[in-house]
């Protein structure tokens, strides 16, 4: 669970930083979408791992 919490927190902070840097430096929208997809992937991974942990505890 600590790993999941760390991934969620780090993903959110990195995603916010990339969005702010992209706006500040005028990066193309493609890079913002790439950051969004990476963040979605990390959140989906966290959701799957959390669900598996929950299922194992209830089994």
Residue, then its C-alpha position, 0 to 999 in steps of 0.5 A: x500500500x505504501x508503494x501505491x500511495x507513493x505512486x499516486x502522490x508522485x504522479x499527481x505532483x509530476x503531472x501538475x509540474x509538467x502541466x505548469x512547465x508546459x504552459x510556462x514554456x509554450x510546449x505543444x499540446x501533444x506533450x500535455x497529452x503525453x503527460x496526461x496519458x502517463x498519469x492515467x496509466x499510473x492511476x490505473x495501475x494504482x487502482x488495479x493494485x489497490x483492488x487486488x490488495x483489497x480482494x486478497x484481504x477479503x478472501 
